[in-house]
Amino acid sequence: MVSGTRLPLILCFGDSLTAGYQVPSPSNPAAEDAPYGQVLQERLGRRGLVEVSAVCGEVTGEMVLRFRAAVLDRRPQVVIILGGTNDLGWNADPAEIMRNLLKMYELARANSVVPVPVTVPSIRVELGGENPEAAAWLAQHIQRRQRLNALIAEYAGSKGLRYLDLFTETADPDSLMLAQPYSNDGLHLTTSGYHLFGRLAYERLFADDSSLLGSSPSGAAHP
């Protein structure tokens, strides 16, 4: 890197899952934030500069409102966008959530910023034995996540964009619930979960190909 040259900027944009928020536990009483962007920065080294812009509890409509100031005005090369968990908690329709995500994806593309969509991770609820109503509630909530994530994957495929499937990477393959090693409250990730997220971002986006760090959205994306 030539001295004085601006490093490509990668922005991690989202809610508490981007902030790296954790719930205190006996094994981690301090529960310090562990944003995945830190892991991504460690892996990237001097190839790029990673910044985190995250607001805990934010829904996608609020993300849209701050997108220009928090993302576009910073002129990043890449923006990794994860949103929708809080909307789903308020029982928003997946199609409505996707409309907000689309606004951000398309604003990024229109401003020569490469968007990287991220699927929403699952949840975990301990049902405690036979409880058909609780099991049905859990299945419905997981299915809504799957519907939203299918829309995210379909969009990425239609635009030839890379995306990160955080749901699959952090879910138990049998129950489809958020795997226990990656969450201690059933919603937020643990340090291990956020580290997995950071490694996934590096390996899927930057490890074997530098095009995302120096090309336009149309040229940088690969299926």
N, C-alpha and C positions, 0 to 999 in steps of 0.2 A: 504494500500500500504506500503510495507516494505521500510524503508529509504534507498535511494541509488538505488532503482530499477528504471530502465528507463520506463517512461510512454509510452504506445503505441502512436505512431505518426500518425496523420491523416493529409494528405496533401490535400488542396483545390487547384486544378490546372486548370488554364484557362486564359480567357481574361478579359475584363472590367467587365463582369457580375460576375466574381469571385473576382475581385479587389473591387467590390462594388461601382463603379463609378456612380456618379449622375450628372445630369445637373441642374444648379441653377434655382430656381423658386421663385416666390414671397413668398411662404410659407417656402422655404428653401434656402435663398440666399447664404448661405455659401457652401451648397452642399458638405459637407465632405463625404469622402468615407465611406461606411457602409458594409464592406465585411460580407457575410453570415457566414464566419468562426468564427467571433466574437460571434455570437449568438450560434453557435454550441459549442464553447468552454465554454460559460456560462452554457449551459445545461449539458455538460459532466462533468464539474468540474474537480476533480482529477482522473477521469477514463481514461483520455487521454489528449494528447497535440495536439492542432490544429495549423497548419501553413498554410499560404496563399502564393501561388506562382502564380502571375498573371501579365500579360503584356497587357495593353490596346491596342486595335487595332490588336492584333495578330490573324493570321489565323492558321489553324490546321497544315499546313506544318511547320510553325515556331515552333509550340508547340512540334512537333515530334523532331525537332533539339535540343531543350533544355531539353527534357524529361529525358535523362540520368542524366545530372548534377543536374537538379532541383528536380527530384523525386527519381530516383533509387539510386543515391549516398547518399540520405538522409535516405534511408532504412526505409520508413514508413510501417506501418501495412496496411493502407488503403490509396488509392488516389481517390478522387472524381474529375471526369474529365468532364468539360463542355467546349465545343468548337464547332465552326461551324457558329456562328452568323456572324462573319466578312467574312467568305468564302461566305456565302449566299448573303451578301451585294455586293460582287464582282461577283455574278451570277455563282458561282462554282456549278458543278453538285453534287447533294446529294450523288451519288455513289462515287465520287471522295473524298468528305469530309469524308465519312465513311471509306474509305481505310486508311486515316490518323488516324482516331480515332481507327480503328482496330490495327494499329501498336502500339499505346500507350496501349490499353487494353491488347494486347498479350505480350508486353514487361513487363508490370506490372506482369502478371500472371507467366511469365517465371522466374521472379525474386522474387517470393513468396510475392508479394504485391497484395492485393485485390483491383481490380478496381471497382469503382462505376460509371457507365455511367449516364449522365444527359441529358435529352432531351432539345433541344433549345427552348426557349420561343417564343411566337408569336410576332407580331409587331402591332402597331396601327396607322392608318392614318385617319385623319378627311377628309372625302370625300366632305363635303360641298354641299349636294344636289345631284341632278341627274347628274351623270358623268359616263357613261358606261365604258369609257376607263380606268378611275382611278379605278373603281370597279373591272374591269378585271385584272388590274395590281396587286391590293392588293390580290385578290383571288389567283393569280398565285404564289405570294410570300409566302402566307400562305400554299399553297399546297406543295411547295418545302420544307418548314419546316416539314410538316406532313410526307413527303416521307423520309426525313432524320431521323425523330424521329421514324418512323416505323422500319427502319433498326436498330436503336439503341435498341429499345425494342426487336426486333427479336434476335439480338445478345445476349442480356442479358438473354433472355429466353432459348436460345440454350445452354448457359454455366451455367445456374442455378444461375445467379448473380442477386443481388438486383440492381435496378436502380431507379433514381428519375425522375418522370414525371413532370418537371417544366412547360412544355407547358400547360398541363391540369390544373395544380394548379393555374396558373396565367392568363388564357385566359377567356374571356367572353364566356359563354357556347352557346350563340346564334350566335354571330358574329364570334367567334373564334379569334377575335383580342385580343391583350394584354389588359387586363382589366385596366380601367383608374385609380383605386386606387393604382395600382402597378407600374405605369410609368407615368412620366410627359413629356416625349419626344417621346414616341412611340417605343422606342428601349431598353433603359436602365431601370433599376428598380428604384423605390423610396426606401426610408428607409423601408417603410412597405413591399415592395416587397422583399427586401433582408432579412428582419426579417422572412418573410414567408418561404423563401428558407432555412434559418438556422433552423427554427423549423421543416420543412419537413425533412431535413437531419437527425436531431436528432431523430425524431419520427419514421421514416421509417428504420433507420439503427441501432440505439443504445438504444432506450428507453426501449424496452422489451426483449432485447437479447444482451448479451455481447460477442457473438461468434466472431463478426468482430474485436474485440479488442484483440483476442488471439488465432487465428487459421489460417490455410493456406487457400488460395483461394478456393480450392475444398471443404474444410470443412466449410468455413464461409458463403458461399453463400446459399441463399434460394430464391425460386421463389416469 
